[in-house]
Amino acid sequence: MSQFADYIARQTPLIVDGALATEMEARGADLHDSLWSARYLFTQPQLIHDVHADYIAAGADIVITASYQATIAGFLARGWTQSQAEQLIRTSVALAQSARDAWWDANAATTTRLRPLVAGSIGPYGAYTADGGEYRGNYGLSRDELKNFHRERMRILVDAGVDLLACETIPDLVEAQALAELLGEFPGVVAWLSLSCQSGSQTCAGQSLVDVATCLRQYPQIVAIGANCTPPQYMPEIIRTLRAHSPQAVVVYPNSGETYDGAMGTWYGTVTCDDYVQAAQTWLAAGAHLIGGCCRTNPAMIAGLRAAFLSKGADDAI
């Protein structure tokens, strides 16, 4: 059994961290760039480290690396060399590991919490194109072409020592299958695969969640499946569908519930920490095993999740 699978068996829910990029933006980062948050691996890595550290302190059992938009092709297109691009991806792992290790060194003797895990983020091909493709899918690429695109980043993250992989915001079944098959080239590595969804029953590319769940049953290295970067109101139906059609654990980390205006480049609406935690109660009741947050969530929300689900001093399975 992998350490990740052991953690799922020991504690429900596991708390996943919250947004990285929008939290960096809240702290002054300018993300108007095709590399998005990945640019800060070079320009201001300490900011990434600090966000990781704050999520761990808030109660995250798993932190996700800043490699969502960190691809070899993306870095090469911006003028970095192959070796520099590889090092930037390794840096994303080192920053998360450093934040985790510092917290653990300071708290291991007194905490009842599990030692936090580092999940290596593998964002979709649509994140590289930086044109909203992660919310459409249907890239026109074959499964083998997508495997070729994702292979090097997966190899680097694994070699850098991540505890698991987070294949996230995947909009369609073709890319999901490509990633699932690619995992077979890295024996012993486990992952979750998290979809972007347009409703409670369909991926952003329009495929049935039932079909996706049924397909992914055959890949033992995928230990959990779920949805992220998706409106929170869809989560209960998504969770129930996945629980009914898949043996894997279910991971959900939706957006805050605010709405993004793509034309204006701004978010509108107001969601409080209490609102988010209250909604998350329904996700746990529906059967989610891992719960966190995506765009516009923050450390206070993650702290709220931990306080709601894992009482102080009782972090074993509930």
C-alpha positions as CSV (number, residue, x, y, z in Angstrom):
1,M,0.0,0.0,0.0
2,S,1.3,3.5,-0.9
3,Q,1.7,6.1,1.8
4,F,-1.1,8.1,0.1
5,A,-3.5,5.1,0.2
6,D,-2.5,4.5,3.8
7,Y,-3.4,8.0,4.7
8,I,-6.8,7.7,3.0
9,A,-7.4,4.6,5.1
10,R,-6.4,6.3,8.3
11,Q,-8.2,9.6,8.0
12,T,-11.3,10.9,6.4
13,P,-11.3,13.4,5.1
14,L,-7.7,14.3,4.2
15,I,-7.4,18.0,3.9
16,V,-6.0,19.3,0.6
17,D,-4.5,22.8,0.4
18,G,-6.3,25.7,-1.3
19,A,-5.6,28.0,-4.3
20,L,-2.0,28.8,-5.1
21,A,-2.1,31.3,-7.9
22,T,-5.1,33.4,-6.7
23,E,-3.6,33.4,-3.2
24,M,-0.3,34.6,-4.6
25,E,-2.3,37.3,-6.5
26,A,-3.9,38.3,-3.3
27,R,-0.4,38.8,-1.9
28,G,0.6,41.1,-4.8
29,A,1.7,38.7,-7.6
30,D,1.0,39.7,-11.2
31,L,-0.3,36.6,-13.0
32,H,-1.0,38.3,-16.4
33,D,1.5,36.0,-18.1
34,S,1.2,32.8,-20.2
35,L,3.3,31.0,-17.5
36,W,0.9,32.2,-14.8
37,S,2.1,31.2,-11.3
38,A,5.0,29.2,-12.8
39,R,6.8,32.4,-13.7
40,Y,7.3,32.9,-9.9
41,L,9.4,29.8,-9.7
42,F,12.1,32.0,-11.2
43,T,11.2,35.5,-10.2
44,Q,10.0,35.1,-6.6
45,P,10.2,31.5,-5.3
46,Q,9.9,32.6,-1.7
47,L,6.3,33.7,-2.3
48,I,5.4,30.2,-3.4
49,H,7.2,28.7,-0.4
50,D,5.3,31.1,2.0
51,V,1.9,30.1,0.5
52,H,2.7,26.4,0.9
53,A,3.8,27.1,4.5
54,D,0.6,28.9,5.3
55,Y,-1.5,26.1,4.0
56,I,0.4,23.5,6.0
57,A,0.1,25.6,9.1
58,A,-3.7,26.0,8.4
59,G,-4.0,22.2,8.5
60,A,-3.5,20.9,5.0
61,D,-2.5,17.2,4.9
62,I,-1.4,17.6,1.2
63,V,0.2,20.5,-0.5
64,I,0.3,20.7,-4.3
65,T,3.4,21.9,-6.1
66,A,3.5,25.1,-8.3
67,S,4.0,23.0,-11.4
68,Y,0.5,23.2,-12.9
69,Q,1.6,25.5,-15.6
70,A,5.3,24.6,-15.5
71,T,5.9,22.6,-18.7
72,I,9.1,22.1,-20.6
73,A,7.4,23.4,-23.8
74,G,6.2,26.5,-22.0
75,F,9.6,27.4,-20.6
76,L,11.4,26.7,-23.9
77,A,8.9,29.0,-25.6
78,R,9.9,31.8,-23.2
79,G,13.6,31.4,-23.8
80,W,14.8,29.1,-21.1
81,T,17.1,26.1,-22.0
82,Q,16.0,22.5,-21.5
83,S,18.2,22.2,-18.4
84,Q,16.8,25.4,-16.9
85,A,13.2,24.3,-17.6
86,E,13.9,21.0,-15.8
87,Q,15.4,22.8,-12.9
88,L,12.4,25.1,-12.5
89,I,10.1,22.0,-12.3
90,R,12.4,20.5,-9.7
91,T,12.3,23.8,-7.8
92,S,8.5,23.5,-7.5
93,V,8.9,20.3,-5.6
94,A,11.8,21.6,-3.5
95,L,9.7,24.6,-2.4
96,A,6.8,22.5,-1.2
97,Q,9.1,20.0,0.5
98,S,11.0,22.7,2.3
99,A,7.8,24.2,3.6
100,R,6.5,20.8,4.7
101,D,9.8,19.8,6.3
102,A,10.2,23.0,8.2
103,W,6.7,22.6,9.7
104,W,7.2,19.0,10.5
105,D,10.6,19.6,12.2
106,A,9.0,22.2,14.4
107,N,5.8,20.3,15.2
108,A,6.4,16.5,14.9
109,A,7.1,16.0,18.6
110,T,3.8,17.6,19.7
111,T,1.2,17.2,16.9
112,T,-1.1,14.3,16.3
113,R,-1.4,15.3,12.6
114,L,-0.1,13.1,9.8
115,R,3.1,14.3,8.2
116,P,1.9,16.4,5.2
117,L,2.4,14.9,1.7
118,V,3.6,16.8,-1.3
119,A,1.6,16.2,-4.5
120,G,3.3,17.0,-7.8
121,S,0.8,19.0,-9.9
122,I,0.3,18.0,-13.6
123,G,-2.0,20.5,-15.1
124,P,-3.7,19.8,-18.5
125,Y,-2.4,20.6,-21.9
126,G,-4.9,23.5,-22.0
127,A,-3.0,25.2,-19.2
128,Y,0.1,25.3,-21.4
129,T,-1.9,26.8,-24.3
130,A,-3.1,29.5,-21.9
131,D,-6.3,30.0,-23.8
132,G,-8.8,28.4,-21.5
133,G,-8.4,25.0,-23.0
134,E,-8.6,23.3,-19.6
135,Y,-12.3,24.3,-19.6
136,R,-12.9,22.9,-23.1
137,G,-10.7,19.9,-23.8
138,N,-11.0,18.4,-27.3
139,Y,-7.6,19.7,-28.2
140,G,-7.3,17.7,-31.4
141,L,-4.4,15.8,-30.1
142,S,-4.1,12.0,-30.0
143,R,-3.6,10.1,-26.8
144,D,0.0,9.4,-27.7
145,E,0.6,13.1,-28.4
146,L,-0.7,14.0,-25.0
147,K,1.5,11.3,-23.4
148,N,4.5,12.8,-25.1
149,F,3.6,16.2,-23.9
150,H,3.2,15.2,-20.2
151,R,6.0,12.6,-20.0
152,E,9.0,14.8,-19.1
153,R,7.2,16.8,-16.4
154,M,5.9,13.6,-14.9
155,R,9.4,12.1,-14.9
156,I,11.0,15.2,-13.3
157,L,8.3,15.4,-10.5
158,V,8.8,11.7,-9.7
159,D,12.6,11.9,-9.7
160,A,12.3,15.0,-7.4
161,G,10.6,12.9,-4.8
162,V,7.0,13.9,-4.7
163,D,4.8,11.6,-2.6
164,L,2.1,11.4,-5.3
165,L,1.0,13.1,-8.4
166,A,-2.0,15.4,-8.8
167,C,-3.3,15.2,-12.4
168,E,-5.7,18.1,-12.1
169,T,-8.2,20.2,-14.0
170,I,-8.4,17.5,-16.7
171,P,-11.2,18.4,-19.1
172,D,-11.8,15.3,-21.1
173,L,-11.5,11.5,-21.2
174,V,-8.8,11.4,-23.9
175,E,-6.3,13.3,-21.7
176,A,-7.4,11.4,-18.6
177,Q,-6.6,8.1,-20.4
178,A,-3.3,9.5,-21.6
179,L,-2.2,10.4,-18.1
180,A,-3.5,7.1,-16.7
181,E,-1.5,5.1,-19.3
182,L,1.6,7.3,-18.8
183,L,1.6,6.4,-15.1
184,G,2.4,2.8,-16.1
185,E,5.9,4.0,-17.2
186,F,6.6,5.0,-13.5
187,P,5.9,1.9,-11.4
188,G,5.2,2.4,-7.8
189,V,3.9,6.0,-8.3
190,V,0.3,6.7,-7.4
191,A,-1.8,9.7,-8.4
192,W,-5.2,11.3,-8.2
193,L,-6.9,12.4,-11.3
194,S,-9.2,15.4,-10.9
195,L,-11.5,16.6,-13.7
196,S,-12.8,20.0,-14.6
197,C,-16.6,19.7,-15.0
198,Q,-19.3,21.8,-16.6
199,S,-22.1,20.2,-14.5
200,G,-22.7,17.5,-11.9
201,S,-22.7,14.9,-14.6
202,Q,-20.3,16.0,-17.4
203,T,-16.7,16.9,-17.9
204,C,-15.9,20.3,-19.5
205,A,-15.6,18.4,-22.8
206,G,-19.1,17.1,-22.4
207,Q,-18.4,13.5,-21.6
208,S,-20.4,11.5,-19.0
209,L,-18.8,11.2,-15.6
210,V,-20.1,7.7,-15.5
211,D,-18.1,6.9,-18.7
212,V,-14.9,8.5,-17.3
213,A,-15.2,6.7,-13.9
214,T,-15.9,3.4,-15.6
215,C,-12.8,3.8,-17.9
216,L,-10.5,4.8,-15.1
217,R,-11.4,1.8,-12.9
218,Q,-8.8,-0.3,-14.8
219,Y,-5.8,1.8,-13.7
220,P,-4.5,0.8,-10.2
221,Q,-2.0,3.6,-9.9
222,I,-4.9,6.1,-9.8
223,V,-5.9,5.9,-6.2
224,A,-8.4,8.7,-6.2
225,I,-10.5,10.5,-8.8
226,G,-12.6,13.6,-8.5
227,A,-13.1,17.2,-9.6
228,N,-11.4,20.6,-9.1
229,C,-11.6,24.1,-10.5
230,T,-15.4,23.5,-10.8
231,P,-18.2,25.4,-9.1
232,P,-18.9,24.0,-5.7
233,Q,-22.6,23.5,-6.2
234,Y,-21.8,20.6,-8.6
235,M,-19.8,18.6,-6.0
236,P,-22.5,16.5,-4.3
237,E,-23.7,15.0,-7.6
238,I,-20.2,14.5,-8.8
239,I,-19.2,12.7,-5.6
240,R,-22.3,10.5,-5.6
241,T,-21.7,9.5,-9.3
242,L,-18.1,8.7,-8.7
243,R,-18.8,6.7,-5.6
244,A,-21.4,4.7,-7.5
245,H,-19.2,3.9,-10.4
246,S,-15.6,3.8,-9.2
247,P,-13.7,1.9,-6.4
248,Q,-11.2,4.7,-6.0
249,A,-11.3,7.4,-3.3
250,V,-13.0,10.7,-4.2
251,V,-11.1,14.0,-4.2
252,V,-12.8,17.4,-4.5
253,Y,-11.4,20.9,-4.4
254,P,-13.7,23.3,-6.1
255,N,-13.4,27.0,-6.6
256,S,-14.6,29.2,-3.8
257,G,-18.1,29.8,-5.3
258,E,-17.3,33.2,-6.7
259,T,-17.8,33.7,-10.5
260,Y,-15.0,34.6,-12.9
261,D,-15.6,37.2,-15.6
262,G,-13.2,36.3,-18.4
263,A,-13.8,39.4,-20.4
264,M,-13.0,41.7,-17.4
265,G,-10.4,39.3,-15.8
266,T,-12.0,39.7,-12.4
267,W,-14.0,37.7,-9.9
268,Y,-17.3,38.8,-8.5
269,G,-19.5,37.6,-5.7
270,T,-18.7,37.1,-2.0
271,V,-18.1,33.8,-0.3
272,T,-17.1,33.6,3.3
273,C,-15.1,31.0,5.1
274,D,-18.2,29.8,6.8
275,D,-20.1,29.6,3.5
276,Y,-17.3,27.3,2.1
277,V,-17.1,25.1,5.1
278,Q,-20.9,24.7,5.2
279,A,-20.9,23.6,1.6
280,A,-18.1,21.2,2.3
281,Q,-20.2,19.4,4.8
282,T,-22.4,18.2,2.0
283,W,-19.3,16.9,0.1
284,L,-18.3,14.9,3.1
285,A,-21.8,13.6,3.5
286,A,-21.9,12.6,-0.1
287,G,-18.8,10.5,0.4
288,A,-15.7,12.5,-0.4
289,H,-12.4,11.3,1.0
290,L,-10.2,14.3,0.3
291,I,-11.5,17.9,0.4
292,G,-9.7,21.2,-0.3
293,G,-10.0,24.2,-2.5
294,C,-9.1,25.7,-5.8
295,C,-9.4,29.2,-7.2
296,R,-10.1,32.0,-4.7
297,T,-9.9,29.7,-1.7
298,N,-7.3,30.6,1.0
299,P,-5.6,29.4,4.2
300,A,-8.5,30.6,6.3
301,M,-10.8,28.3,4.4
302,I,-8.5,25.3,4.8
303,A,-8.2,26.0,8.5
304,G,-12.0,26.1,8.6
305,L,-12.2,22.7,6.9
306,R,-9.8,21.2,9.4
307,A,-11.6,22.7,12.4
308,A,-15.0,21.4,11.1
309,F,-13.9,17.9,10.1
310,L,-11.0,17.0,12.4
311,S,-11.4,18.0,16.0
312,K,-8.4,19.2,17.9
313,G,-6.3,16.4,19.2
314,A,-8.3,13.8,17.3
315,D,-6.8,13.6,13.8
316,D,-7.1,9.9,13.4
317,A,-9.9,8.4,11.2
318,I,-13.3,9.8,11.9
